[in-house]
Amino acid sequence: MIPDLELRAACEADAEEVSSLLTSCFNTFSEFGMTGKKWLEYQKIQPGFTLQGSHVAVLGKRIVGHVQTVWRLIRISKHSAVNIGGIANVCTLPEYRRKGIATALLNEAHDLMERKDVPIAGLLTEPDGIPWRLYKKMGYDKIAAITKFVSQMDLMSRRPNGTSRTSFVKTRSYKEGDEHALLQLYDEITENLAGTVKREGDYWERRYKHVFAFNGFFYEDFDPENIIVTEGSKGLSGYCFNHLMDGVGYITELLAHEPYYENTMALVDAALDRFTSKGAHSLVLFCPKETPMMECLIRSFGGKPIESEVETYMLKVLNPQKTLEVIREETCLRECAQHERDVVLEFIVGGKSAFLSIQGDNVEVGTEGPRHGTQRTAKISTTNLGFVSLLFGVVAPSELYSKGHLFCQTDWLPLLSRLFPQRARYLFPGDFW
């Protein structure tokens, strides 16, 4: 690394220099009109971010590199969520690149997470680029992909023969007070969707009412038309986040209760009406693939949409023990405790051991196994990818075993499959960091 390089937490006096660095390194921030004032205001509209979570690299009196850490509570399942330190806006001035500055800044962020007992680091990056290779080298692995679907507006299938596909479903724009029902709706639909942010009222208020956050650090002034809702006999039954930019209509989040098709199509049609009235020529859609809503959405395209991966969602385990502690109350663990009494699983991840013990009706986690009373003990070595894949239900244990990411006796695989069931996973663009 460069001699005399100083790494420190950012402060308010750094605002203009940091914003200038961001705009010089990222076209998106330049287009967004990033300023020092906007960067400081992220503390108000970006939950989990404070200046203490931002680190700069200083050479002489010049800031030459930067990284931000944003705290997020990420859902594993209905009952469990894990604190993640979200890495964001890693950048170095061009003339100082390939000198280890970004690596040093990332290590600073990891140290901060470990001091705060945050067990997992996470980030989003473009697939297969230079940053991706750096993150891979530092132990991050892909857990999911954010995919977008693109279609020209004139190819969209809408209201055959001039009739409505959803004549009995009412749609309207957001009105004051809807957020309470919408937050409940979000919780109900995403409770088994691993990887989503566990939102609270304050989180919703900051991201989707104070402003309208459509992608990570990027936002616009809130307009009630940014949120379209469907109303059923029992209240709100679905919603759609949408916005327009440069002639493109974006649907960044869409969730609906049964009947999925009717609610989903009503939301799509209402969004398309808005886009058409504003002169949009194409549509970009984001939605998790493994859901009934996605199946309905694909049916709304008249032709085959263009599908592409726009973000890679990567995770790195910092503390296996703290990670396992968040799943102690999982239903699947409790069910196993009724049938698999006196079982100890030692997970070895990156040379660190974490013990998951099922003794009688108790489930315990620690850095050491119990000293007595156990009948069966399994030693399970995993790669970082193997461990996060188990945790989020990305890949079945048998497949991880066959691909060399999980090492154990094969007779333990059925138990691991019960403990770590496969789940659909996703992260909505508005929750990016």
Secondary structure, 3 states (H helix, E strand, C coil): CCCCCEEEECCHHHHHHHHHHHHHHCHHHHHHCCCHHHHHHHHHHCCCCCHHHEEEEEECCEEEEEEEEEEEEEECCCCCEEEEEEEEEEEECHHHCCCCHHHHHHHHHHHHHHHCCCCEEEEEECCCCHHHHHHHHCCCEEEEEEEEEEEEHHHECCCHHHCCCCCCCEEEECCCCHHHHHHHHHHHHHCCCECCECCCHHHHHHHHHHCEEEECCEEECCCHHHEEEEEECCEEEEEEEEEEECCEEEEEEEEECCCHHHHHHHHHHHHHHHHHHCCCCEEEEECCCCCHHHHHHHHCECCCCEEEEEEEEEEEECCHHHHHHCCCCCHHHHHHHHHCCCEEEEEEECCEEEEEEEECCEEEEECCCCCCCCCEEEEEEECHHHHHHHHHCCCCHHHHHHCCCEECCHHHHHHHHHHCCCCCECCCHHHCC
